[in-house]
């Protein structure tokens, strides 16, 4: 009888107690989740770059995440609702409106099979930590752009950008100017 109780206790303790010890970093997430799940030749690889996104290297993932607004730092990192409503997480869970076929409904990615919940939770942990490594993309002068909603209006900033991290505000753009990756990255225009 004691053996059955001991075995039962051991099995019960093993169930549901696993913690995810994978590092929530852009490099790890790109190399072990995004590249194998999303960067196939016909999708988000350097070869195809479907809808402008590329996930086969951390540098390409950083540029896609920042330039295409997949995670807006700091807005999408504030709380659980913001994290879940980021474009990246919505695309991986409930789907987003198709860019390639407007009006055809939502498309969830990866297209061929749902991403495992544990991988989505790791991506959420990375966003919760502030999306380190994908807060900005540096120009030749080490500057990038950041936009934040303040009182329901966008506020654009030029930031110092080191290894994809916004380390300080250089300039707040006047209200009639913007700063983004495609238009004057690292400059108010």
Secondary structure, DSSP 8 states (H G I E B T S, - for coil): -HHHHHHHHHHHHHTT-----S---HHHHIIIIIHHHH--TTSSSTTT-GGG---SSHHHHHHHHHHTTSS-TTGGGSSHHHHHTSHHHHHHHT-EE-SSSTTS-EE-SSSSS---HHHHHHHHHHHHTT-TT-S----TTSEEEEEEEETTEEEEEEEEEETTEEEEEEEE--TT----STTTTTS--
